Structures are given as structure tokens and as C-alpha cells.
């Protein structure tokens, strides 16, 4: 920072200190913990002791500024010296194994990572043995510095990131950038949507002007009312067209998808909904003003008579235009308010659902209200009714039942549904499901998380975020106590039987007891059988729920914990109805060359299906030499899949969330056990946002230990995958820069998750020239 910037920063820090210290002008330990926002008291106490240079039990402004000057303006050596003092708990000038273990244990708590004590010992030994170069039994400052220098990314910005009030403000003036919406990249990447919106606005303007011209003799207010009314005829019909899901799914498989923004139908639906609200208010207010003019001219009727009675005879059916107009105004306002994000995302989906069904009454009232509306409505209305009838017929045929349920961590319900032979879907498609025992008349959309190649069943993963999803989870959880004893006996008998099975008997048991349903799973099991003489640990009714692939003895990981914590239940003939499938933007994946799949939390569900299907097709194209066992993948593009590379990014807040699909990812890693000549076809990137980043002083030791142990054991300590879980949030600039340098073809980025993150990723895609697709519901 410059001298002026430094002065402004000093003033800012002084104000922060005074607001925390109060009248005594000193910060005690409790105030320090509160201000520092450190979860683990170990670090707060160690930082406090080092800041309190005179040992008075409180920190003065001078002591604070001195410490901040070191942490912000100091050299790397100064910062490393401070870090070494944090680890050197007894102040002996060296770090022994017990001190290192204490620090790493606190690091785990600070990062919200749960590992068994044995794994903590392994982490401690991995880091200690690597740093203790002279085998003296302790780590000196020079040894710690030398070890840290082997991790260059750690040295980039060594800070106490959790202490927001210790950070200097952004004193540099922000450069004025061209607004994103005025950049060339934005218009190139959103050309279809923007052109369509321009065409949509142009049609509305032309209709508005034409209607005003036709009713010019009636005066200005009547002209405005008729102009808004004509636009309402268009929009109240078009909003229905945007929700013809079966027609849109069919169109996605045609050339139309390259011309029209079919993947933006939900966004356009929202835009048209707000346009209807604006035109409705304008139409109503213009009529009210026109009624006021008529009152002054003849005085036969009062305002309330114009609005709430049929006496003036306004309207083509018994003079009901005014009354139906008032009711329509109320219904439309109610629908728009209850469709807001605040209502839908705060666990009140049922409020949105039931109020949105008012669209039926809106269309009926519009037919009564306006003499011309039926002309706009008749064709789309017939198509809409046919779609609904087809949906009802499809959902009632095939005998669909929930045959198995698995309750996963973070209140996620995994439903296994019997799949009718006539039910065909594409990877990433979604369905509407109705479960009468939960709610007789409610339908809710969920992405199919199983691959189409899985013939007998279909999977849905439902996260409890609202009333219906919570009732679903609680309904199946109530059986937990009823099956515990039976399940324990079954597991015991199965374990005893598996220890004496031959390979032939193994395949029979896998086929009959429902644990494994494909030859690929048999191949995996047979490999493990020949390697260790026993079956691998199968948790749950399907191989993907948890497939233990490593046979060496090791402390339990996320995959192992998942198997123990989840409760698997089998229910026969729980009736359900499924309407669909419906296509999503993810159908474009197989036509792209380099796909980047980004899932945030439970947003992985469409990609779970896609990844399984991709790897199935990849195996079909993979060739092996019968003589030297050399393997390669055919690079010739075909109609089924043009993909040359897939990058999968999964972002989770906490450790438990990885348990949802970690076994599926384990199996996908097994499919790529050997490196391909041109690199891995599928590359995974895992991020845990609650874990502190590598350059945070409170997490440096832990992240170094996790890296070292992962290299040694060839699997991540958090998930059990071979892919290392990265702490913090992705640096999208670096992620996309790496993708761009690979030059595997045109890059398409597919995202499913929170809307806020979608905006960030979309902006980066525009910067790099990548196509962006977002999953919408």
C-alpha cells in the first residue's frame, strides 16, 4: 500500500479497535474471541497470547498494530515465525509430535471435518515425518520453513482469513469496468435469448399500438385499456405455451433448439408473468380512469357500480367484464406474490403450488371477460389439455411403486422406484412425482439420478427443504425402529455366508438378493474376491450406494461412515405416480466436446445420472489389446457421444454432503484405474466450503498433512476417493483457465445449484467464451 493508503487503513483499524475495546481501551480474551470469529478456542488463545506481547492479559492498540503490521506488511519469514510460535505451544523452540497433534485436532474442528482418532494419528505422523528431516524427534523453525516451501500455493497469501476485522479494507480505487451487459461476450453468449426477448417486446409494442389506433375515438384512457388488454390476450396465452413441457422436450431433440432459447423457458415464464402483472394493473387503472370520465359525462352510475355490478352492461357475457376483471386482478396479484423466490425457497412450496393452480380460473374468467381471448386461447389450450391428459395417462400406467428407500445424511431421501418397461428417459431428465401416502394431490419435480442404462429401477434423491419433502423423510424414518433387529440378523447371516462363497455362488447371490444387478458389478466383486478371498463391503440394496473398493486396512472415511450412518429400508408396493420424463438443458452434454459439470450440494443429482451414462458409453468405446493389455478409447465421434473430456466439479458445504454420491464416484474412479495416453477422460474436482483454505494460518498444517497422507495412501482422507478434496471455494478464474488450456474442443459448462453462484459462473463463462447452461425448475 502507498503511504496515503496506509494512513487510511490505520485510521480504519483504530476505529475497529475502539468499537470492540470499549471504555477500557483494551481487548480481553473474550472480546478477542468474539471479534476474531474463530470457532476453535485453541487458535483464539494462541493468537491472543502472541498479540499480548507484555503478558498483561489484554491487548492494547499499540500491541494490535504491531501484530497487524507483521501479519500484513511483514515478510514471509516473519509470518512463518508467527505460525511456528502458534504451533510451539510450550515455547520450547521446537514442535514435538504431541503439540502437532493438538494443533491438527484443532484444525479439524475449525474446518468442520470429522475424522477418527486413528486417522488423526496418521495425519500427525505423515506431517511430522516429512518435516523432521534430521529425525531428531522435533521440528525446528528451519525444518518447518523448508517443509512449507514445498507447498508454493500455501505461501501465496499467508493470513488469518477468519478475522475479517483484522483485514485492511480495499483501499485501492476500483477500476471502472465496462458493464457486463454491454460487453461483446455477453451478447455473443446470450444471442438467442436476447434476440427472442427483442422479438417478444416488438410484438407487444405492435399489438399495443394497433389496439390503441383501433379505439382512438373512445379517448386516451380507453385506448390505453384496450392496448393493455390486447397485450394480455397474447401474454396470458404465451405463458401457457412456455410450460408445454412435453412439446418442449420433443423440440429439444430437433433443430429448433439451435434457434429458439428453449432452455430459458422458465426464465421467460417469469418475465411473461411479470409482464402480465404490469399490463393487468395498467388495464385496470385505465378503465377506472375511463369510468370516472363516463361518470362526469352522464352520471347514471357510481364508480362502485361500474366495478362491482353488471348494471352498466359492460362485457360480452351478461355484462360481467367489470366483476371478472376485479377477480382477475386479485388472482393475478396473488399468483405473482406467491410465486416469488421468498415464498418458494423458504419452505413454503405448497403456498406457491396451490395458489398457482388458480391459472385454471384465470383462463375461464378471461374467456368470460374478453370477447377475443378465446381466439388466442383455443389452439394452445387444446395442446395444453392434451398434454395434461397424456401426463395423467402415463402416470397411471405401468404400476409404479417405491420398492426401496435409503435415508442419507443431511436429510436426503433416496427413492428407488420400479421402472416400467415403457418408461424411457435421457440423462439429466426430471419427473414430477406424486406419493398419495404423503400428499394425495401434490406433484413435485425431481431430477432422475440414475442412468437410463439401468433398466429395472429409477432413482430420485430428495433433499428435505420444505413441508412435503420433510414429511417424506419423516414418513420413512418412522420404520427405523421396526426393522433394526431384523436388519442386524440379516446382515449377520449374509456376512457369514459370504465368507464361504465361491465365485459362481457369488454371482448367484448377487443376482437373487438384489444387491447387484449387472455384469459390471459382478466383475468388480469377482476382482475383489480373487484379491482378498472375500466380498467387498456392500452397503445398501444397490452397488452404487456404497461400494468399498479398497481392501487394505484403514480407518473409516466418509464412504465408510456413510454406510454406517445411513438406514436402508425395503418397502414393497408403496404406490406412486410419475409424470414425465421432461428434458433439461443438460441434454446438450452429449453433443459437446468438452463438458464441465458443476454441481452445488444436492445439485449433483442430474450429473449423477449423466456421469453414469457417460462412463457406460465410454466403456463401450474403450478398446483393449489382447496381447499387451494396452487400453485406449476410440476418438472417432459418433451420433451417441461427441465428448472428448469431462470435468466434474462438486461443491459441498460440509463433509456429510459428500456421502450422498461418494460411492458412485468411487466406482467411476475404478473405471479409470489406469491413466489414458491423452489424460483422464473424466476428471473430478471436489470442494468443501466449510474447510479453511490452504493459505489460512489455522489450516496450513492440516492441509499439508492431508496432502501428504493422500499421496501415501492414494486416497483422500475426507471422502475416501482418489481425488483430493480441496478446501474452500473454487477459484473459477484458475479452473476455467486450466480447462481452456487443455484445448479438447468447444467447452460447454452445465450448472445445477444456487442461483447466486450461477451468476458468478456465467460471468466467467462469458469471459472465456464458454457456453453456459443452467438447470431450471
C-alpha positions in Angstrom: 0.0 0.0 0.0 1.1 3.6 -0.6 1.7 6.0 2.3 -1.8 7.5 1.9 -3.5 4.1 1.7 -1.5 3.0 4.8 -2.7 6.1 6.7 -6.4 5.5 5.8 -6.0 1.8 6.8 -4.5 2.8 10.1 -7.5 5.1 10.8 -9.9 2.3 9.9 -8.2 -0.2 12.2 -8.2 2.3 15.1 -11.9 2.8 14.8 -12.5 -1.0 14.7 -10.4 -1.4 17.8 -12.2 1.3 19.7 -15.6 -0.2 18.8 -14.5 -3.5 20.3 -12.4 -2.4 23.2 -15.0 0.0 24.8 -14.1 2.3 27.6 -11.1 0.5 29.0 -9.2 0.8 25.6 -8.1 -2.8 26.0 -9.3 -6.1 24.4 -9.6 -9.1 26.7 -9.7 -12.7 25.6 -13.5 -13.0 25.4 -13.7 -9.8 23.3 -10.9 -11.1 21.1 -12.7 -14.4 20.5 -15.9 -12.7 19.6 -14.2 -10.3 17.2 -11.9 -12.9 15.6 -14.9 -15.2 14.8 -12.7 -18.2 15.4 -14.6 -21.5 16.1 -11.8 -23.3 17.9 -10.7 -21.6 21.1 -7.2 -23.1 20.8 -6.3 -20.7 18.0 -8.0 -17.7 19.6 -6.0 -18.3 22.8 -2.7 -18.8 20.9 -3.2 -15.7 18.8 -4.2 -13.7 21.9 -1.0 -14.8 23.7 1.2 -13.8 20.8 -0.6 -10.5 20.3 -0.3 -9.8 24.0 3.4 -9.1 23.9 3.7 -7.8 27.5 1.6 -10.7 29.0 -0.8 -8.3 30.7 -3.9 -10.4 29.8 -5.2 -7.8 27.4 -4.3 -6.3 24.1 -3.7 -2.6 23.7 -3.9 -0.6 20.4 -0.2 -0.5 20.1 0.2 -4.3 20.6 -2.6 -4.8 18.0 -1.0 -2.5 15.4 2.4 -4.2 15.9 0.9 -7.6 15.3 -1.1 -6.5 12.3 2.0 -4.8 10.8 3.8 -8.2 11.0 0.9 -10.2 9.5 0.1 -7.7 6.8 3.3 -5.9 5.9 5.8 -8.5 7.2 7.9 -10.8 5.1 7.2 -14.5 4.5 9.8 -15.3 7.1 8.1 -13.1 9.7 4.7 -14.7 9.1 6.2 -18.2 9.2 7.9 -17.3 12.5 4.5 -16.3 13.9 3.0 -19.5 12.6 5.8 -21.5 14.2 5.1 -19.8 17.6 1.4 -20.8 17.2 2.4 -24.5 16.8 5.1 -24.3 19.5 2.6 -24.4 22.4 5.2 -24.8 25.2 7.5 -22.2 23.8 10.5 -24.6 23.8 11.7 -23.5 20.3 10.6 -26.8 18.6 7.4 -28.7 17.9 7.1 -32.2 19.2 4.5 -34.8 17.9 2.0 -34.2 20.8 2.0 -30.4 20.1 1.5 -31.1 16.4 -1.4 -33.5 17.1 -3.1 -30.9 19.3 -2.8 -28.3 16.5 -4.1 -30.7 13.9 -7.0 -31.7 16.1 -8.0 -28.0 16.4 -7.6 -27.6 12.7 -10.1 -30.4 12.1 -12.6 -28.7 14.4 -12.1 -25.3 12.8 -12.7 -26.8 9.3 -15.7 -28.8 10.5 -14.0 -32.1 9.4 -14.8 -35.2 11.4 -12.1 -38.0 11.3 -11.5 -40.9 13.7 -8.6 -40.7 16.2 -6.6 -43.2 14.2 -6.8 -41.1 11.1 -5.6 -38.0 13.2 -2.6 -40.0 14.3 -1.8 -40.9 10.7 -2.1 -37.2 9.7 0.2 -36.2 12.5 2.8 -38.8 11.7 2.7 -38.0 7.9 3.4 -34.3 8.5 5.9 -34.9 11.3 8.0 -37.5 9.5 8.0 -35.3 6.4 9.1 -32.2 8.3 11.6 -33.7 10.7 14.4 -34.0 8.2 17.1 -34.9 10.8 15.0 -37.4 12.7 15.6 -35.6 15.9 12.1 -36.1 17.3 11.1 -32.5 17.0 10.6 -29.9 14.2 12.6 -26.7 14.3 11.7 -23.4 12.6 14.1 -24.1 9.7 12.6 -27.5 9.2 9.0 -26.1 9.2 10.0 -23.4 6.8 11.7 -25.9 4.4 8.5 -28.1 4.5 6.2 -25.2 3.8 8.3 -24.1 0.8 7.4 -27.4 -0.8 3.8 -26.2 -0.9 4.1 -23.0 -3.0 0.4 -22.4 -3.1 0.4 -22.0 0.7 2.9 -19.2 0.6 0.9 -17.0 -1.8 -1.1 -15.3 0.9 -0.5 -16.4 4.5 -3.2 -14.7 6.5 -5.7 -15.2 9.3 -8.7 -15.1 6.9 -11.4 -15.6 9.6 -10.5 -12.4 11.3 -12.4 -10.1 9.0 -11.9 -7.1 11.2 -8.1 -7.6 11.1 -8.0 -7.3 7.3 -7.4 -4.0 5.8 -10.2 -2.5 3.7 -9.9 -2.4 -0.1 -8.1 1.0 -0.1 -7.3 0.8 -3.8 -9.9 2.5 -6.0 -11.8 0.0 -8.1 -11.1 0.2 -11.8 -14.1 1.2 -13.8 -15.0 -1.8 -16.0 -17.5 -1.9 -18.8 -20.8 -3.1 -17.5 -21.2 -6.8 -18.2 -24.4 -6.3 -20.2 -22.6 -4.1 -22.6 -19.7 -6.4 -23.4 -19.4 -8.3 -26.6 -19.0 -11.6 -24.9 -22.4 -11.2 -23.1 -24.2 -10.6 -26.4 -22.5 -13.5 -28.1 -23.3 -16.0 -25.3 -26.9 -14.8 -24.9 -27.7 -14.0 -28.5 -30.7 -16.4 -28.8 -32.3 -15.2 -25.6 -31.7 -11.5 -26.3 -33.0 -11.7 -29.9 -36.1 -13.6 -28.7 -36.7 -11.0 -26.0 -36.4 -8.2 -28.6 -38.8 -10.0 -30.8 -41.2 -10.5 -27.9 -41.1 -6.9 -26.9 -41.6 -5.8 -30.5 -44.7 -7.9 -30.9 -46.2 -6.4 -27.7 -45.4 -2.9 -28.8 -47.0 -3.5 -32.2 -50.2 -5.0 -30.7 -50.4 -2.2 -28.2 -50.1 0.5 -30.9 -52.6 -1.3 -33.2 -55.2 -1.7 -30.4 -54.8 2.0 -29.4 -55.3 3.0 -33.1 -58.5 1.0 -33.4 -60.1 2.6 -30.3 -58.9 6.1 -30.9 -62.4 7.5 -30.9 -63.0 6.4 -27.3 -60.4 8.7 -25.8 -57.0 8.2 -24.3 -57.9 6.1 -21.3 -59.9 3.6 -23.4 -57.0 3.5 -25.8 -54.6 2.6 -23.0 -57.1 0.0 -21.6 -57.5 -1.7 -24.9 -53.8 -1.6 -25.7 -53.0 -3.4 -22.4 -55.9 -5.8 -22.9 -54.6 -6.9 -26.3 -51.2 -7.5 -24.8 -52.8 -9.5 -22.1 -54.5 -11.7 -24.7 -51.1 -12.5 -26.1 -49.2 -13.0 -22.8 -51.9 -15.0 -21.0 -51.7 -17.5 -23.8 -47.9 -17.4 -24.3 -47.2 -18.1 -20.6 -49.1 -21.4 -21.1 -47.0 -22.2 -24.2 -43.8 -21.8 -22.2 -45.0 -24.6 -19.8 -45.8 -27.2 -22.5 -43.1 -29.5 -21.1 -43.7 -32.4 -23.4 -43.7 -30.3 -26.5 -40.5 -28.5 -25.3 -38.9 -31.8 -24.6 -39.6 -33.0 -28.1 -38.4 -29.8 -29.6 -35.1 -30.1 -27.8 -34.3 -33.1 -30.0 -34.8 -31.0 -33.2 -33.0 -28.2 -34.9 -35.3 -25.7 -33.2 -33.1 -25.9 -30.1 -30.4 -24.1 -32.1 -32.7 -21.2 -33.0 -35.0 -20.7 -30.0 -34.0 -20.3 -26.4 -35.9 -23.4 -25.2 -33.6 -23.9 -22.2 -34.7 -20.5 -21.0 -38.4 -21.3 -20.8 -38.6 -20.9 -17.0 -36.9 -17.5 -17.1 -39.2 -16.4 -20.0 -42.2 -17.8 -18.0 -41.1 -15.5 -15.1 -40.7 -12.5 -17.4 -44.1 -13.0 -19.1 -45.7 -13.4 -15.6 -44.4 -10.0 -14.5 -45.5 -8.5 -17.9 -49.0 -9.9 -17.2 -49.0 -8.2 -13.8 -47.9 -4.8 -15.3 -50.4 -5.0 -18.2 -53.2 -6.0 -15.7 -52.6 -3.1 -13.4 -52.3 -0.7 -16.4 -55.5 -2.2 -18.0 -57.5 -1.8 -14.7 -56.3 1.7 -13.9 -57.0 2.9 -17.4 -60.6 1.5 -17.1 -61.0 3.1 -13.7 -60.0 6.5 -15.2 -62.3 5.9 -18.1 -65.2 5.1 -15.8 -64.5 8.4 -14.0 -64.8 10.2 -17.3 -68.1 8.5 -18.0 -69.4 9.4 -14.6 -68.8 13.1 -15.3 -70.4 12.8 -18.7 -73.8 11.1 -17.9 -73.7 10.5 -14.1 -76.0 7.4 -14.4 -73.7 5.1 -12.4 -71.4 5.4 -9.5 -67.8 4.0 -9.5 -68.7 1.0 -7.4 -71.5 0.2 -9.8 -69.1 0.2 -12.7 -66.6 -2.1 -10.9 -68.8 -4.4 -8.9 -72.1 -4.8 -10.7 -73.5 -5.8 -14.1 -75.8 -2.7 -14.3 -73.6 -0.8 -16.9 -73.8 -3.8 -19.2 -70.0 -3.9 -19.9 -68.8 -7.2 -21.3 -70.0 -9.6 -24.0 -71.4 -12.1 -21.5 -74.2 -10.6 -19.3 -72.1 -7.5 -18.6 -69.7 -9.4 -16.4 -66.5 -7.7 -17.7 -66.0 -5.4 -14.7 -66.7 -8.1 -12.0 -64.5 -10.7 -13.7 -61.8 -8.0 -14.2 -61.7 -7.3 -10.4 -61.4 -11.0 -9.6 -58.7 -11.5 -12.2 -56.8 -8.6 -10.8 -56.8 -10.2 -7.3 -55.9 -13.7 -8.6 -53.1 -12.5 -10.8 -51.5 -10.4 -8.0 -51.9 -13.3 -5.6 -50.2 -15.7 -8.0 -47.3 -13.4 -8.7 -46.7 -12.7 -5.0 -46.9 -16.4 -4.0 -44.5 -17.3 -6.9 -41.8 -15.1 -5.6 -38.4 -16.6 -4.6 -39.1 -15.6 -0.9 -42.1 -17.9 -0.8 -40.8 -20.9 -2.8 -37.3 -21.0 -1.3 -38.3 -20.6 2.3 -40.0 -23.9 2.7 -43.5 -22.7 1.6 -43.6 -24.5 -1.7 -47.2 -25.6 -1.0 -48.3 -22.0 -0.9 -46.9 -21.4 -4.4 -48.2 -24.7 -5.6 -51.8 -24.3 -4.6 -52.1 -20.6 -5.5 -50.5 -21.3 -8.9 -53.4 -23.7 -9.7 -55.5 -20.6 -9.9 -54.4 -20.4 -13.6 -57.4 -22.6 -14.5 -59.8 -19.9 -13.1 -57.8 -17.2 -14.7 -58.3 -18.7 -18.1 -62.0 -19.3 -17.5 -62.6 -15.8 -16.3 -60.6 -14.4 -19.2 -62.9 -16.2 -21.7 -65.9 -14.6 -19.9 -64.1 -11.2 -19.5 -62.9 -10.6 -23.0 -64.7 -11.4 -26.3 -61.4 -12.0 -28.2 -59.4 -14.1 -25.7 -60.8 -17.4 -26.9 -59.4 -16.9 -30.3 -55.9 -16.7 -28.8 -56.5 -19.5 -26.4 -58.2 -22.2 -28.5 -55.1 -23.8 -30.2 -52.6 -23.6 -27.3 -55.4 -24.5 -24.9 -56.2 -27.7 -26.7 -52.5 -28.7 -26.8 -52.2 -27.9 -23.1 -55.3 -30.1 -22.3 -53.9 -32.9 -24.4 -50.6 -32.7 -22.6 -52.3 -32.9 -19.3 -54.4 -35.9 -20.3 -51.3 -37.7 -21.7 -49.5 -36.9 -18.4 -52.3 -38.4 -16.4 -52.5 -41.5 -18.6 -48.7 -42.0 -18.5 -48.5 -41.6 -14.7 -51.3 -44.1 -14.1 -50.0 -46.9 -16.3 -47.1 -49.2 -15.7 -47.7 -49.9 -12.0 -45.0 -47.7 -10.4 -44.0 -48.4 -6.8 -41.4 -47.3 -4.4 -39.6 -50.5 -3.8 -36.6 -49.3 -1.7 -35.7 -46.2 0.4 -32.4 -45.1 1.7 -32.2 -42.3 4.3 -28.9 -40.4 3.7 -27.2 -37.8 5.8 -28.4 -34.1 5.8 -32.0 -35.4 5.5 -31.8 -36.7 1.9 -34.2 -39.4 0.9 -33.1 -41.8 -1.8 -36.1 -43.3 -3.5 -35.8 -46.4 -5.7 -38.8 -46.7 -8.0 -39.7 -49.7 -10.1 -39.3 -48.6 -13.7 -41.9 -49.7 -16.2 -40.5 -51.2 -19.5 -42.1 -48.4 -21.5 -40.5 -45.6 -19.4 -37.6 -44.1 -21.4 -35.6 -41.1 -20.4 -32.4 -39.2 -21.2 -29.6 -38.5 -18.7 -30.4 -35.4 -16.7 -34.2 -35.5 -17.3 -36.6 -34.8 -14.4 -40.1 -36.1 -13.5 -43.0 -35.0 -11.4 -43.8 -37.4 -8.6 -47.0 -37.9 -6.6 -46.9 -40.1 -3.5 -50.5 -40.4 -2.2 -49.5 -41.5 1.3 -47.6 -38.2 1.7 -49.9 -35.9 -0.1 -52.7 -37.1 -2.3 -52.9 -34.2 -4.8 -49.4 -32.7 -4.8 -46.9 -33.2 -7.6 -43.2 -32.2 -7.1 -40.4 -32.1 -9.7 -37.1 -34.0 -9.1 -34.2 -34.9 -11.3 -33.6 -38.6 -12.1 -30.3 -39.5 -10.6 -29.9 -43.0 -12.1 -28.7 -43.7 -15.7 -31.0 -44.8 -18.5 -28.9 -47.9 -18.9 -30.2 -49.1 -15.5 -33.2 -50.9 -16.8 -35.2 -52.1 -13.8 -35.3 -49.2 -11.4 -35.2 -45.4 -11.4 -33.6 -43.3 -8.6 -34.6 -40.0 -7.1 -32.7 -38.1 -4.4 -34.9 -35.7 -2.4 -33.5 -33.2 0.0 -35.7 -32.1 2.9 -36.2 -28.4 2.3 -39.9 -27.8 2.6 -43.1 -29.2 4.1 -43.6 -32.0 1.5 -40.0 -33.2 1.5 -39.8 -33.1 5.3 -43.0 -35.2 5.5 -41.5 -37.7 3.0 -38.3 -38.1 5.1 -40.2 -38.4 8.4 -42.6 -40.9 6.9 -39.8 -43.4 6.1 -37.8 -42.7 9.2 -40.6 -43.9 11.4 -39.9 -47.5 10.2 -36.3 -47.3 11.5 -37.0 -48.8 14.9 -39.2 -51.5 13.4 -36.5 -53.0 11.2 -33.4 -52.6 13.3 -33.4 -56.0 14.8 -34.3 -57.8 11.6 -31.7 -55.9 9.6 -29.0 -56.8 12.2 -29.8 -60.5 11.9 -29.9 -60.4 8.1 -26.5 -58.7 7.9 -25.0 -61.3 10.3 -26.3 -64.2 8.2 -25.2 -62.5 4.9 -21.7 -61.9 6.3 -21.3 -65.5 7.5 -22.5 -66.8 4.1 -20.2 -64.5 2.0 -17.0 -65.8 3.7 -17.6 -69.2 2.3 -18.9 -68.4 -1.2 -17.3 -69.5 -4.4 -17.2 -67.1 -7.4 -20.1 -68.9 -9.0 -22.2 -68.8 -5.9 -21.2 -65.1 -5.5 -22.8 -64.2 -8.8 -26.0 -66.2 -8.0 -26.3 -64.4 -4.6 -25.7 -61.0 -6.3 -28.4 -61.7 -8.8 -31.0 -63.1 -6.4 -30.8 -61.0 -3.3 -31.0 -57.7 -5.2 -27.6 -56.3 -4.1 -26.1 -56.2 -7.5 -27.9 -56.2 -10.8 -25.3 -56.0 -13.6 -22.4 -57.9 -15.0 -20.1 -54.9 -14.5 -20.8 -55.1 -10.7 -20.1 -58.8 -10.8 -16.8 -58.1 -12.4 -15.9 -55.6 -9.6 -17.0 -58.1 -7.0 -15.1 -61.0 -8.6 -11.9 -58.9 -8.7 -12.2 -58.2 -5.0 -13.0 -61.8 -4.3 -9.8 -63.0 -6.1 -7.7 -60.4 -4.4 -8.8 -60.9 -0.8 -10.9 -64.0 -0.7 -14.0 -62.1 0.5 -16.6 -59.9 -1.0 -16.3 -56.2 -0.8 -18.4 -54.3 1.7 -21.8 -53.7 0.0 -23.9 -51.3 1.9 -27.5 -50.9 0.7 -29.6 -52.6 -2.0 -27.6 -51.2 -5.0 -23.9 -51.3 -5.8 -23.8 -47.5 -6.1 -25.0 -46.8 -2.6 -21.6 -47.7 -1.1 -19.0 -49.9 -2.8 -15.9 -50.3 -0.7 -13.1 -50.6 -3.2 -10.0 -50.6 -1.0 -9.3 -53.8 0.8 -6.3 -52.6 2.8 -6.9 -51.9 6.5 -7.7 -48.2 7.0 -9.7 -46.0 9.3 -13.2 -45.3 8.1 -13.6 -42.5 5.6 -16.7 -40.5 4.5 -17.7 -43.5 2.4 -17.5 -45.9 5.3 -19.2 -43.5 7.7 -22.0 -43.1 5.2 -22.6 -46.8 5.1 -22.9 -47.0 8.9 -25.0 -43.8 9.3 -27.5 -44.4 6.5 -30.5 -46.5 7.2 -31.6 -48.8 4.3 -35.2 -49.8 4.2 -37.1 -52.0 1.8 -40.8 -51.3 1.2 -42.8 -53.2 -1.3 -45.7 -51.7 -3.2 -45.7 -48.1 -1.9 -47.8 -46.6 -4.7 -46.6 -43.6 -6.5 -47.3 -41.8 -9.8 -44.6 -40.4 -12.1 -45.3 -37.8 -14.8 -42.5 -37.4 -17.3 -39.8 -37.5 -18.2 -39.1 -33.9 -19.2 -35.9 -32.7 -20.9 -33.5 -30.1 -19.4 -30.5 -28.1 -20.8 -28.2 -31.0 -19.8 -29.3 -32.9 -22.9 -26.8 -30.8 -24.7 -23.9 -32.6 -22.9 -23.5 -35.4 -25.4 -23.3 -33.0 -28.3 -20.5 -31.1 -26.8 -16.8 -31.9 -26.9 -15.5 -30.7 -23.6 -18.2 -30.7 -20.8 -17.7 -29.1 -17.4 -20.4 -30.3 -15.0 -20.7 -28.1 -11.8 -23.0 -29.3 -9.0 -23.5 -27.4 -5.8 -24.8 -29.6 -2.9 -27.8 -31.7 -4.0 -27.4 -30.1 -7.4 -25.3 -33.1 -8.3 -28.4 -35.2 -8.9 -28.7 -34.6 -12.7 -25.0 -35.2 -13.1 -25.2 -38.5 -11.1 -27.3 -39.8 -14.0 -25.2 -38.2 -16.6 -21.8 -39.4 -15.2 -23.1 -43.0 -15.1 -24.3 -42.8 -18.6 -21.2 -41.1 -19.9 -18.9 -43.8 -18.4 -21.2 -46.5 -19.7 -20.8 -45.1 -23.2 -17.1 -44.5 -22.6 -16.6 -48.2 -21.7 -18.4 -49.2 -24.9 -15.9 -47.2 -26.9 -12.8 -48.3 -25.0 -10.6 -50.9 -26.6 -8.0 -53.2 -25.1 -5.1 -55.0 -26.8 -5.4 -58.8 -26.1 -1.6 -59.3 -26.2 -0.2 -56.4 -24.1 -3.3 -55.2 -22.2 -2.8 -51.7 -23.6 -6.1 -49.8 -23.5 -7.3 -46.8 -25.4 -10.5 -45.0 -26.3 -11.7 -44.6 -29.8 -11.6 -40.9 -30.7 -13.9 -41.2 -33.7 -17.1 -39.2 -33.0 -20.4 -40.9 -33.3 -24.1 -40.0 -33.0 -24.2 -41.2 -29.4 -21.4 -39.1 -27.9 -19.0 -36.4 -29.1 -17.3 -36.0 -25.7 -13.6 -35.9 -25.6 -13.2 -34.7 -22.0 -15.4 -34.3 -18.9 -14.6 -32.2 -15.9 -16.8 -32.7 -12.9 -16.9 -30.1 -10.1 -18.8 -30.8 -6.9 -19.1 -28.1 -4.2 -20.4 -29.1 -0.8 -20.6 -27.1 2.4 -19.8 -29.9 4.8 -18.3 -33.3 5.0 -21.6 -35.2 5.3 -22.9 -34.0 2.0 -20.2 -36.0 0.1 -21.8 -39.2 1.4 -24.8 -38.8 -1.0 -22.9 -40.0 -4.1 -19.3 -40.8 -2.9 -19.7 -44.5 -3.7 -20.9 -43.7 -7.3 -17.8 -41.5 -7.7 -15.6 -44.3 -6.3 -17.0 -46.7 -9.0 -16.3 -44.1 -11.7 -12.8 -43.8 -10.5 -12.4 -47.5 -10.7 -13.4 -47.4 -14.4 -10.4 -45.1 -14.9 -7.9 -47.0 -12.8 -5.3 -46.6 -15.5 -4.2 -43.3 -16.9 -5.1 -42.9 -20.6 -2.4 -41.7 -23.0 -4.1 -38.4 -23.5 -5.0 -38.0 -19.8 -8.1 -38.9 -17.9 -11.4 -38.8 -19.8 -13.3 -37.9 -16.6 -11.5 -35.6 -14.1 -13.1 -34.8 -10.7 -12.7 -31.7 -8.6 -14.2 -31.8 -5.0 -14.5 -28.7 -2.9 -15.6 -28.4 0.8 -16.5 -24.8 1.6 -16.6 -25.1 5.4 -12.9 -26.2 5.4 -10.4 -23.3 5.7 -8.2 -22.7 2.7 -4.6 -23.7 2.4 -3.3 -20.2 3.0 -5.1 -19.7 6.3 -2.9 -19.9 9.3 -5.4 -22.1 11.1 -5.5 -24.7 8.4 -2.0 -24.8 6.9 -0.8 -27.7 8.9 -3.9 -29.8 8.4 -4.0 -29.2 4.6 -0.3 -30.1 4.3 -0.9 -33.3 6.3 -3.9 -34.2 4.2 -1.9 -33.8 1.0 0.9 -35.9 2.4 -1.3 -38.7 3.6 -3.3 -38.7 0.3 -0.1 -39.2 -1.6 0.9 -42.0 0.7 -2.4 -43.9 0.8 -3.6 -42.9 -2.7 -7.0 -41.7 -1.4 -8.5 -38.7 0.2 -9.0 -38.9 4.0 -12.2 -37.0 3.9 -14.1 -38.9 1.1 -12.1 -42.0 0.5 -11.8 -41.1 -3.2 -8.5 -40.9 -5.1 -9.4 -37.3 -5.9 -8.2 -34.9 -3.2 -10.9 -32.7 -1.7 -9.9 -29.1 -1.9 -10.8 -26.7 0.9 -12.8 -23.5 0.4 -14.4 -22.3 -2.8 -13.1 -22.8 -6.3 -11.1 -20.1 -7.9 -13.2 -20.0 -11.1 -10.6 -18.0 -13.0 -8.0 -20.7 -12.4 -10.4 -23.5 -13.0 -11.6 -22.2 -16.4 -8.1 -21.1 -17.3 -6.9 -24.8 -16.9 -9.9 -26.0 -18.9 -9.2 -23.5 -21.7 -5.5 -24.6 -22.0 -6.5 -28.3 -22.5 -8.0 -27.5 -25.9 -10.2 -30.5 -26.0 -12.8 -28.8 -28.2 -15.7 -26.4 -27.6 -16.4 -26.0 -23.9 -19.9 -26.3 -22.6 -20.5 -25.6 -18.9 -23.5 -27.1 -17.2 -24.6 -26.0 -13.7 -27.1 -27.1 -11.2 -27.4 -25.3 -7.8 -28.0 -22.0 -6.1 -28.9 -19.1 -8.4 -26.3 -16.7 -6.8 -23.4 -19.0 -7.8 -24.9 -19.4 -11.3 -24.4 -15.7 -11.9 -20.7 -15.9 -10.9 -20.0 -18.9 -13.1 -21.9 -17.5 -16.0 -19.9 -14.3 -15.9 -16.6 -16.3 -16.0 -18.0 -18.4 -18.9 -18.7 -15.2 -20.9 -15.1 -14.1 -20.2 -13.6 -17.3 -21.5 -16.1 -17.8 -24.4 -17.7 -20.9 -22.9 -21.3 -21.9 -23.5 -23.3 -21.9 -20.2 -26.4 -24.0 -19.3 -28.3 -23.8 -16.1 -30.7 -26.3 -14.7 -34.1 -24.6 -14.0 -37.2 -25.7 -12.3 
